[in-house]
Amino acid sequence: MRSVSLARLMKPTPRVSGASSCSASPRWSANDGVQALNLAQDRSPDLVLADVMMPNMDGFELARRLRQDPRTSAVSIIMLTA
C-alpha cells in the first residue's frame, strides 16, 4: 500500500470565496449542522469536517446523528473548535 503524506492530502487550495479547502475532490460545504447532515446522508462522504459551534445543530449532535444512520455510521469525522 502506497503511503501518502497527510500534508499533501490536506494541501489548501484557494477558492473563489477566499476560504481554503482540501485539494481532494469532490467536496461540499454546508452553512449549518442540518444542511451538513442532509449532505452527508445524500452524498456518503469519506470525511466530515465539522465545527463544534454551528447554527441549527451543533457538531456534537451532527456526529451523534451521523453515527445513528447506517448510511453514515462509518464516516470519519474531524471536529474543530475555536
N, C-alpha and C positions, 0 to 999 in steps of 0.2 A: 504494500500500500504506500502510495506516494505521500510524503509529508508536506503540507502546505503551511507556510508561516501565517499565524493569526494576524500579524500586522499587515500582511499582503491582502488577506481576505477583508480586513476592516479598513482598507485604504479609503479615506474620504474623497469623494468626488463632488465638485461644485454643482449645485442645481440652480435653476432659474430663480427660485425664491431666496437664494442666498444661504440656505441650510446645507448641511452635509449629509451624505448617506453612504452606505456601503456600496462598493463597486459591483457587487454581485447582483444579478438580475434574476427574476423580476422583483420589484419592491413596491410596496403600497404604504400609504400613510393614512392615519385617522386623526380626527380632531378631538375625539373623546373616547372614553372606555367602551361605550355602547357601540360606536362605529367600529372600533378595533375588534370587538367580539364578533360582530357581524362579518367583517372582512375575513377574520381568521376561520370562521365556520364555513364561509363560501369558498375560500382560496386554499385552505390547508397548507399554511406556510411551514417551512422548516424551523423558523425562528421568529419569535415575537419579542421586540424591543419595546418596553413599556415604561412610562413614568409612573412612579408611585402616586403622584398627585395629578389626576386627570379629572376633567369635569364629567358629570353624569354617572361615572362608575370609576372608582379608584383602581390602581394597579393590582392591589391585593384581591379585590373582588373579581377583576378580569382574570387573574391567574386561577382563582377557585373555579370559575365557570369554565375556563378552558380545560381544566383537569377533569371536570364532571362530564364533559361532552366527548363521546367516543371518537368523533372526528378530529378533535384537537388535543386529546389527552396525552399524546406523546410529543407534542411540540416543545421545543426548547424555549425557555422564557428568560430574558435578561431584564431585571428591574433597575431603573435609575432613580435617583433622588438628588435633591439639591444639597 
